[in-house]
Amino acid sequence: YTIMGEKVITLDPYVAQDTFISISWNGMDQKGREIANGVYFYHLIAEKDGKIMFRGIFKLAKVK
């Protein structure tokens, strides 16, 4: 999400096979455009057996 609350992209659910997880993203929005430099927020939900184990909102910055 942008700092104005606009959704940038929703990534497909990822099924973990290990304890360390890395999710790749190419920095493009839902329409295939590169996002601008700035601050963004992401919402992360971790589930196990259909139950939410962790949920959080975090900041990231894109600087190029």
PyMOL Python script that loads the backbone (N, CA, C, O; Angstrom):
from pymol import cmd

cmd.read_pdbstr("""\
ATOM      1  N   TYR A   1       0.837  -1.172   0.000  1.00  0.00           N
ATOM      2  CA  TYR A   1       0.000   0.000   0.000  1.00  0.00           C
ATOM      3  C   TYR A   1       0.884   1.239   0.000  1.00  0.00           C
ATOM      4  O   TYR A   1       1.970   1.246   0.580  1.00  0.00           O
ATOM      5  N   THR A   2       0.394   2.299  -0.670  1.00  0.00           N
ATOM      6  CA  THR A   2       1.086   3.576  -0.609  1.00  0.00           C
ATOM      7  C   THR A   2       0.768   4.246   0.720  1.00  0.00           C
ATOM      8  O   THR A   2      -0.085   3.772   1.470  1.00  0.00           O
ATOM      9  N   ILE A   3       1.455   5.350   1.013  1.00  0.00           N
ATOM     10  CA  ILE A   3       1.149   6.064   2.250  1.00  0.00           C
ATOM     11  C   ILE A   3      -0.238   6.696   2.200  1.00  0.00           C
ATOM     12  O   ILE A   3      -0.761   7.112   3.234  1.00  0.00           O
ATOM     13  N   MET A   4      -0.841   6.775   1.018  1.00  0.00           N
ATOM     14  CA  MET A   4      -2.206   7.273   0.866  1.00  0.00           C
ATOM     15  C   MET A   4      -3.232   6.144   0.993  1.00  0.00           C
ATOM     16  O   MET A   4      -4.434   6.389   0.899  1.00  0.00           O
ATOM     17  N   GLY A   5      -2.763   4.909   1.207  1.00  0.00           N
ATOM     18  CA  GLY A   5      -3.660   3.782   1.404  1.00  0.00           C
ATOM     19  C   GLY A   5      -4.091   3.072   0.137  1.00  0.00           C
ATOM     20  O   GLY A   5      -4.991   2.234   0.177  1.00  0.00           O
ATOM     21  N   GLU A   6      -3.464   3.393  -0.993  1.00  0.00           N
ATOM     22  CA  GLU A   6      -3.810   2.733  -2.262  1.00  0.00           C
ATOM     23  C   GLU A   6      -3.058   1.410  -2.380  1.00  0.00           C
ATOM     24  O   GLU A   6      -1.852   1.346  -2.144  1.00  0.00           O
ATOM     25  N   LYS A   7      -3.781   0.361  -2.745  1.00  0.00           N
ATOM     26  CA  LYS A   7      -3.150  -0.948  -2.890  1.00  0.00           C
ATOM     27  C   LYS A   7      -2.243  -0.942  -4.117  1.00  0.00           C
ATOM     28  O   LYS A   7      -2.646  -0.497  -5.191  1.00  0.00           O
ATOM     29  N   VAL A   8      -1.026  -1.435  -3.954  1.00  0.00           N
ATOM     30  CA  VAL A   8      -0.048  -1.507  -5.041  1.00  0.00           C
ATOM     31  C   VAL A   8      -0.173  -2.853  -5.747  1.00  0.00           C
ATOM     32  O   VAL A   8      -0.297  -2.910  -6.971  1.00  0.00           O
ATOM     33  N   ILE A   9      -0.141  -3.929  -4.973  1.00  0.00           N
ATOM     34  CA  ILE A   9      -0.202  -5.275  -5.553  1.00  0.00           C
ATOM     35  C   ILE A   9      -0.561  -6.281  -4.457  1.00  0.00           C
ATOM     36  O   ILE A   9      -0.288  -6.055  -3.278  1.00  0.00           O
ATOM     37  N   THR A  10      -1.162  -7.369  -4.856  1.00  0.00           N
ATOM     38  CA  THR A  10      -1.383  -8.510  -3.973  1.00  0.00           C
ATOM     39  C   THR A  10      -0.590  -9.666  -4.545  1.00  0.00           C
ATOM     40  O   THR A  10      -0.805 -10.070  -5.688  1.00  0.00           O
ATOM     41  N   LEU A  11       0.318 -10.194  -3.760  1.00  0.00           N
ATOM     42  CA  LEU A  11       1.120 -11.328  -4.216  1.00  0.00           C
ATOM     43  C   LEU A  11       0.370 -12.619  -3.947  1.00  0.00           C
ATOM     44  O   LEU A  11      -0.414 -12.711  -3.003  1.00  0.00           O
ATOM     45  N   ASP A  12       0.614 -13.601  -4.775  1.00  0.00           N
ATOM     46  CA  ASP A  12      -0.033 -14.899  -4.619  1.00  0.00           C
ATOM     47  C   ASP A  12       0.377 -15.538  -3.300  1.00  0.00           C
ATOM     48  O   ASP A  12       1.498 -15.332  -2.834  1.00  0.00           O
ATOM     49  N   PRO A  13      -0.513 -16.305  -2.699  1.00  0.00           N
ATOM     50  CA  PRO A  13      -0.148 -17.019  -1.465  1.00  0.00           C
ATOM     51  C   PRO A  13       1.073 -17.900  -1.696  1.00  0.00           C
ATOM     52  O   PRO A  13       1.269 -18.432  -2.790  1.00  0.00           O
ATOM     53  N   TYR A  14       1.875 -18.047  -0.680  1.00  0.00           N
ATOM     54  CA  TYR A  14       3.104 -18.821  -0.757  1.00  0.00           C
ATOM     55  C   TYR A  14       3.026 -19.946   0.273  1.00  0.00           C
ATOM     56  O   TYR A  14       2.704 -19.710   1.437  1.00  0.00           O
ATOM     57  N   VAL A  15       3.313 -21.133  -0.152  1.00  0.00           N
ATOM     58  CA  VAL A  15       3.318 -22.290   0.753  1.00  0.00           C
ATOM     59  C   VAL A  15       4.762 -22.579   1.141  1.00  0.00           C
ATOM     60  O   VAL A  15       5.585 -22.930   0.296  1.00  0.00           O
ATOM     61  N   ALA A  16       5.056 -22.428   2.417  1.00  0.00           N
ATOM     62  CA  ALA A  16       6.421 -22.607   2.921  1.00  0.00           C
ATOM     63  C   ALA A  16       6.785 -24.079   2.989  1.00  0.00           C
ATOM     64  O   ALA A  16       5.971 -24.919   3.372  1.00  0.00           O
ATOM     65  N   GLN A  17       8.005 -24.374   2.616  1.00  0.00           N
ATOM     66  CA  GLN A  17       8.532 -25.728   2.715  1.00  0.00           C
ATOM     67  C   GLN A  17       9.668 -25.797   3.736  1.00  0.00           C
ATOM     68  O   GLN A  17      10.208 -26.870   4.001  1.00  0.00           O
ATOM     69  N   ASP A  18      10.019 -24.661   4.298  1.00  0.00           N
ATOM     70  CA  ASP A  18      11.151 -24.572   5.207  1.00  0.00           C
ATOM     71  C   ASP A  18      10.832 -23.530   6.281  1.00  0.00           C
ATOM     72  O   ASP A  18       9.777 -22.897   6.228  1.00  0.00           O
ATOM     73  N   THR A  19      11.717 -23.348   7.242  1.00  0.00           N
ATOM     74  CA  THR A  19      11.466 -22.366   8.296  1.00  0.00           C
ATOM     75  C   THR A  19      11.839 -20.956   7.875  1.00  0.00           C
ATOM     76  O   THR A  19      11.292 -19.995   8.416  1.00  0.00           O
ATOM     77  N   PHE A  20      12.754 -20.804   6.924  1.00  0.00           N
ATOM     78  CA  PHE A  20      13.137 -19.485   6.419  1.00  0.00           C
ATOM     79  C   PHE A  20      12.444 -19.270   5.085  1.00  0.00           C
ATOM     80  O   PHE A  20      12.519 -20.116   4.194  1.00  0.00           O
ATOM     81  N   ILE A  21      11.774 -18.142   4.950  1.00  0.00           N
ATOM     82  CA  ILE A  21      10.999 -17.879   3.743  1.00  0.00           C
ATOM     83  C   ILE A  21      11.453 -16.577   3.108  1.00  0.00           C
ATOM     84  O   ILE A  21      11.619 -15.568   3.794  1.00  0.00           O
ATOM     85  N   SER A  22      11.652 -16.599   1.817  1.00  0.00           N
ATOM     86  CA  SER A  22      11.972 -15.407   1.046  1.00  0.00           C
ATOM     87  C   SER A  22      10.949 -15.306  -0.078  1.00  0.00           C
ATOM     88  O   SER A  22      10.794 -16.238  -0.867  1.00  0.00           O
ATOM     89  N   ILE A  23      10.260 -14.193  -0.150  1.00  0.00           N
ATOM     90  CA  ILE A  23       9.246 -13.992  -1.181  1.00  0.00           C
ATOM     91  C   ILE A  23       9.757 -12.953  -2.160  1.00  0.00           C
ATOM     92  O   ILE A  23      10.007 -11.809  -1.779  1.00  0.00           O
ATOM     93  N   SER A  24       9.912 -13.334  -3.401  1.00  0.00           N
ATOM     94  CA  SER A  24      10.422 -12.422  -4.424  1.00  0.00           C
ATOM     95  C   SER A  24       9.305 -11.555  -4.977  1.00  0.00           C
ATOM     96  O   SER A  24       8.159 -11.985  -5.110  1.00  0.00           O
ATOM     97  N   TRP A  25       9.681 -10.303  -5.301  1.00  0.00           N
ATOM     98  CA  TRP A  25       8.756  -9.367  -5.934  1.00  0.00           C
ATOM     99  C   TRP A  25       9.592  -8.452  -6.809  1.00  0.00           C
ATOM    100  O   TRP A  25      10.646  -7.979  -6.386  1.00  0.00           O
ATOM    101  N   ASN A  26       9.135  -8.202  -8.017  1.00  0.00           N
ATOM    102  CA  ASN A  26       9.916  -7.431  -8.978  1.00  0.00           C
ATOM    103  C   ASN A  26       9.754  -5.918  -8.854  1.00  0.00           C
ATOM    104  O   ASN A  26      10.315  -5.186  -9.669  1.00  0.00           O
ATOM    105  N   GLY A  27       9.011  -5.425  -7.869  1.00  0.00           N
ATOM    106  CA  GLY A  27       8.854  -3.987  -7.675  1.00  0.00           C
ATOM    107  C   GLY A  27       7.847  -3.340  -8.612  1.00  0.00           C
ATOM    108  O   GLY A  27       7.807  -2.117  -8.743  1.00  0.00           O
ATOM    109  N   MET A  28       7.038  -4.159  -9.261  1.00  0.00           N
ATOM    110  CA  MET A  28       6.024  -3.638 -10.181  1.00  0.00           C
ATOM    111  C   MET A  28       4.659  -3.655  -9.502  1.00  0.00           C
ATOM    112  O   MET A  28       4.398  -4.475  -8.622  1.00  0.00           O
ATOM    113  N   ASP A  29       3.792  -2.731  -9.929  1.00  0.00           N
ATOM    114  CA  ASP A  29       2.441  -2.724  -9.375  1.00  0.00           C
ATOM    115  C   ASP A  29       1.563  -3.717 -10.129  1.00  0.00           C
ATOM    116  O   ASP A  29       2.038  -4.444 -11.002  1.00  0.00           O
ATOM    117  N   GLN A  30       0.288  -3.739  -9.784  1.00  0.00           N
ATOM    118  CA  GLN A  30      -0.653  -4.709 -10.372  1.00  0.00           C
ATOM    119  C   GLN A  30      -0.762  -4.553 -11.892  1.00  0.00           C
ATOM    120  O   GLN A  30      -1.093  -5.511 -12.591  1.00  0.00           O
ATOM    121  N   LYS A  31      -0.482  -3.336 -12.408  1.00  0.00           N
ATOM    122  CA  LYS A  31      -0.578  -3.072 -13.853  1.00  0.00           C
ATOM    123  C   LYS A  31       0.756  -3.217 -14.575  1.00  0.00           C
ATOM    124  O   LYS A  31       0.853  -2.916 -15.765  1.00  0.00           O
ATOM    125  N   GLY A  32       1.782  -3.676 -13.864  1.00  0.00           N
ATOM    126  CA  GLY A  32       3.079  -3.908 -14.490  1.00  0.00           C
ATOM    127  C   GLY A  32       3.978  -2.686 -14.552  1.00  0.00           C
ATOM    128  O   GLY A  32       4.968  -2.688 -15.284  1.00  0.00           O
ATOM    129  N   ARG A  33       3.650  -1.627 -13.789  1.00  0.00           N
ATOM    130  CA  ARG A  33       4.464  -0.413 -13.767  1.00  0.00           C
ATOM    131  C   ARG A  33       5.390  -0.447 -12.555  1.00  0.00           C
ATOM    132  O   ARG A  33       5.008  -0.928 -11.488  1.00  0.00           O
ATOM    133  N   GLU A  34       6.608   0.066 -12.725  1.00  0.00           N
ATOM    134  CA  GLU A  34       7.549   0.133 -11.610  1.00  0.00           C
ATOM    135  C   GLU A  34       7.037   1.143 -10.579  1.00  0.00           C
ATOM    136  O   GLU A  34       6.597   2.235 -10.939  1.00  0.00           O
ATOM    137  N   ILE A  35       7.097   0.778  -9.305  1.00  0.00           N
ATOM    138  CA  ILE A  35       6.635   1.699  -8.276  1.00  0.00           C
ATOM    139  C   ILE A  35       7.647   2.831  -8.102  1.00  0.00           C
ATOM    140  O   ILE A  35       8.834   2.671  -8.386  1.00  0.00           O
ATOM    141  N   ALA A  36       7.160   3.962  -7.636  1.00  0.00           N
ATOM    142  CA  ALA A  36       8.012   5.133  -7.422  1.00  0.00           C
ATOM    143  C   ALA A  36       8.812   4.984  -6.127  1.00  0.00           C
ATOM    144  O   ALA A  36       8.450   4.203  -5.247  1.00  0.00           O
ATOM    145  N   ASN A  37       9.900   5.741  -6.026  1.00  0.00           N
ATOM    146  CA  ASN A  37      10.639   5.795  -4.771  1.00  0.00           C
ATOM    147  C   ASN A  37       9.709   6.305  -3.680  1.00  0.00           C
ATOM    148  O   ASN A  37       8.875   7.176  -3.925  1.00  0.00           O
ATOM    149  N   GLY A  38       9.853   5.767  -2.488  1.00  0.00           N
ATOM    150  CA  GLY A  38       9.033   6.242  -1.381  1.00  0.00           C
ATOM    151  C   GLY A  38       8.797   5.165  -0.346  1.00  0.00           C
ATOM    152  O   GLY A  38       9.388   4.086  -0.386  1.00  0.00           O
ATOM    153  N   VAL A  39       7.914   5.492   0.583  1.00  0.00           N
ATOM    154  CA  VAL A  39       7.582   4.592   1.690  1.00  0.00           C
ATOM    155  C   VAL A  39       6.292   3.855   1.351  1.00  0.00           C
ATOM    156  O   VAL A  39       5.338   4.440   0.838  1.00  0.00           O
ATOM    157  N   TYR A  40       6.287   2.568   1.648  1.00  0.00           N
ATOM    158  CA  TYR A  40       5.133   1.705   1.409  1.00  0.00           C
ATOM    159  C   TYR A  40       4.895   0.855   2.647  1.00  0.00           C
ATOM    160  O   TYR A  40       5.783   0.706   3.487  1.00  0.00           O
ATOM    161  N   PHE A  41       3.714   0.307   2.754  1.00  0.00           N
ATOM    162  CA  PHE A  41       3.367  -0.595   3.842  1.00  0.00           C
ATOM    163  C   PHE A  41       3.000  -1.947   3.249  1.00  0.00           C
ATOM    164  O   PHE A  41       2.439  -2.022   2.156  1.00  0.00           O
ATOM    165  N   TYR A  42       3.317  -3.006   3.968  1.00  0.00           N
ATOM    166  CA  TYR A  42       2.867  -4.330   3.532  1.00  0.00           C
ATOM    167  C   TYR A  42       2.228  -5.062   4.697  1.00  0.00           C
ATOM    168  O   TYR A  42       2.618  -4.910   5.854  1.00  0.00           O
ATOM    169  N   HIS A  43       1.237  -5.857   4.349  1.00  0.00           N
ATOM    170  CA  HIS A  43       0.463  -6.619   5.329  1.00  0.00           C
ATOM    171  C   HIS A  43       0.822  -8.084   5.139  1.00  0.00           C
ATOM    172  O   HIS A  43       0.672  -8.631   4.046  1.00  0.00           O
ATOM    173  N   LEU A  44       1.284  -8.701   6.179  1.00  0.00           N
ATOM    174  CA  LEU A  44       1.734 -10.084   6.127  1.00  0.00           C
ATOM    175  C   LEU A  44       0.857 -10.935   7.033  1.00  0.00           C
ATOM    176  O   LEU A  44       0.622 -10.588   8.191  1.00  0.00           O
ATOM    177  N   ILE A  45       0.377 -12.048   6.500  1.00  0.00           N
ATOM    178  CA  ILE A  45      -0.425 -12.992   7.282  1.00  0.00           C
ATOM    179  C   ILE A  45       0.206 -14.373   7.130  1.00  0.00           C
ATOM    180  O   ILE A  45       0.431 -14.845   6.016  1.00  0.00           O
ATOM    181  N   ALA A  46       0.484 -15.006   8.251  1.00  0.00           N
ATOM    182  CA  ALA A  46       1.015 -16.374   8.237  1.00  0.00           C
ATOM    183  C   ALA A  46      -0.040 -17.301   8.827  1.00  0.00           C
ATOM    184  O   ALA A  46      -0.551 -17.063   9.921  1.00  0.00           O
ATOM    185  N   GLU A  47      -0.358 -18.357   8.089  1.00  0.00           N
ATOM    186  CA  GLU A  47      -1.363 -19.327   8.534  1.00  0.00           C
ATOM    187  C   GLU A  47      -0.762 -20.713   8.613  1.00  0.00           C
ATOM    188  O   GLU A  47       0.174 -21.044   7.885  1.00  0.00           O
ATOM    189  N   LYS A  48      -1.306 -21.513   9.499  1.00  0.00           N
ATOM    190  CA  LYS A  48      -0.938 -22.924   9.599  1.00  0.00           C
ATOM    191  C   LYS A  48      -2.216 -23.699   9.847  1.00  0.00           C
ATOM    192  O   LYS A  48      -2.948 -23.429  10.799  1.00  0.00           O
ATOM    193  N   ASP A  49      -2.472 -24.652   8.994  1.00  0.00           N
ATOM    194  CA  ASP A  49      -3.681 -25.481   9.089  1.00  0.00           C
ATOM    195  C   ASP A  49      -4.950 -24.640   9.136  1.00  0.00           C
ATOM    196  O   ASP A  49      -5.895 -24.960   9.857  1.00  0.00           O
ATOM    197  N   GLY A  50      -4.956 -23.557   8.354  1.00  0.00           N
ATOM    198  CA  GLY A  50      -6.132 -22.708   8.257  1.00  0.00           C
ATOM    199  C   GLY A  50      -6.315 -21.711   9.389  1.00  0.00           C
ATOM    200  O   GLY A  50      -7.283 -20.952   9.394  1.00  0.00           O
ATOM    201  N   LYS A  51      -5.391 -21.704  10.352  1.00  0.00           N
ATOM    202  CA  LYS A  51      -5.469 -20.767  11.477  1.00  0.00           C
ATOM    203  C   LYS A  51      -4.399 -19.691  11.320  1.00  0.00           C
ATOM    204  O   LYS A  51      -3.264 -19.987  10.947  1.00  0.00           O
ATOM    205  N   ILE A  52      -4.760 -18.449  11.603  1.00  0.00           N
ATOM    206  CA  ILE A  52      -3.795 -17.353  11.535  1.00  0.00           C
ATOM    207  C   ILE A  52      -2.850 -17.458  12.727  1.00  0.00           C
ATOM    208  O   ILE A  52      -3.276 -17.414  13.881  1.00  0.00           O
ATOM    209  N   MET A  53      -1.552 -17.599  12.427  1.00  0.00           N
ATOM    210  CA  MET A  53      -0.531 -17.724  13.458  1.00  0.00           C
ATOM    211  C   MET A  53       0.150 -16.383  13.725  1.00  0.00           C
ATOM    212  O   MET A  53       0.627 -16.126  14.830  1.00  0.00           O
ATOM    213  N   PHE A  54       0.189 -15.531  12.696  1.00  0.00           N
ATOM    214  CA  PHE A  54       0.861 -14.238  12.812  1.00  0.00           C
ATOM    215  C   PHE A  54       0.237 -13.286  11.805  1.00  0.00           C
ATOM    216  O   PHE A  54      -0.115 -13.678  10.692  1.00  0.00           O
ATOM    217  N   ARG A  55       0.108 -12.048  12.207  1.00  0.00           N
ATOM    218  CA  ARG A  55      -0.400 -11.014  11.312  1.00  0.00           C
ATOM    219  C   ARG A  55       0.302  -9.717  11.695  1.00  0.00           C
ATOM    220  O   ARG A  55       0.419  -9.395  12.877  1.00  0.00           O
ATOM    221  N   GLY A  56       0.774  -8.966  10.683  1.00  0.00           N
ATOM    222  CA  GLY A  56       1.449  -7.708  10.982  1.00  0.00           C
ATOM    223  C   GLY A  56       1.459  -6.770   9.788  1.00  0.00           C
ATOM    224  O   GLY A  56       1.324  -7.202   8.643  1.00  0.00           O
ATOM    225  N   ILE A  57       1.618  -5.499  10.062  1.00  0.00           N
ATOM    226  CA  ILE A  57       1.770  -4.477   9.026  1.00  0.00           C
ATOM    227  C   ILE A  57       3.140  -3.839   9.242  1.00  0.00           C
ATOM    228  O   ILE A  57       3.480  -3.429  10.351  1.00  0.00           O
ATOM    229  N   PHE A  58       3.919  -3.762   8.161  1.00  0.00           N
ATOM    230  CA  PHE A  58       5.298  -3.298   8.233  1.00  0.00           C
ATOM    231  C   PHE A  58       5.553  -2.234   7.165  1.00  0.00           C
ATOM    232  O   PHE A  58       4.795  -2.113   6.203  1.00  0.00           O
ATOM    233  N   LYS A  59       6.629  -1.464   7.345  1.00  0.00           N
ATOM    234  CA  LYS A  59       7.011  -0.444   6.381  1.00  0.00           C
ATOM    235  C   LYS A  59       8.195  -0.941   5.557  1.00  0.00           C
ATOM    236  O   LYS A  59       9.012  -1.738   6.016  1.00  0.00           O
ATOM    237  N   LEU A  60       8.255  -0.443   4.328  1.00  0.00           N
ATOM    238  CA  LEU A  60       9.439  -0.638   3.505  1.00  0.00           C
ATOM    239  C   LEU A  60       9.661   0.636   2.717  1.00  0.00           C
ATOM    240  O   LEU A  60       8.729   1.408   2.493  1.00  0.00           O
ATOM    241  N   ALA A  61      10.882   0.851   2.302  1.00  0.00           N
ATOM    242  CA  ALA A  61      11.200   2.031   1.497  1.00  0.00           C
ATOM    243  C   ALA A  61      11.855   1.587   0.207  1.00  0.00           C
ATOM    244  O   ALA A  61      12.719   0.710   0.205  1.00  0.00           O
ATOM    245  N   LYS A  62      11.441   2.195  -0.886  1.00  0.00           N
ATOM    246  CA  LYS A  62      12.079   1.933  -2.162  1.00  0.00           C
ATOM    247  C   LYS A  62      12.922   3.153  -2.504  1.00  0.00           C
ATOM    248  O   LYS A  62      12.411   4.269  -2.594  1.00  0.00           O
ATOM    249  N   VAL A  63      14.218   2.931  -2.694  1.00  0.00           N
ATOM    250  CA  VAL A  63      15.139   3.991  -3.055  1.00  0.00           C
ATOM    251  C   VAL A  63      15.978   3.470  -4.195  1.00  0.00           C
ATOM    252  O   VAL A  63      16.655   2.450  -4.067  1.00  0.00           O
ATOM    253  N   LYS A  64      15.934   4.167  -5.304  1.00  0.00           N
ATOM    254  CA  LYS A  64      16.722   3.716  -6.454  1.00  0.00           C
ATOM    255  C   LYS A  64      17.531   4.865  -6.990  1.00  0.00           C
ATOM    256  O   LYS A  64      18.268   4.701  -7.962  1.00  0.00           O
TER     257      LYS A  64
END
""", "prot")
cmd.dss("prot")
cmd.show_as("cartoon", "prot")
cmd.util.cbc("prot")
cmd.orient("prot")
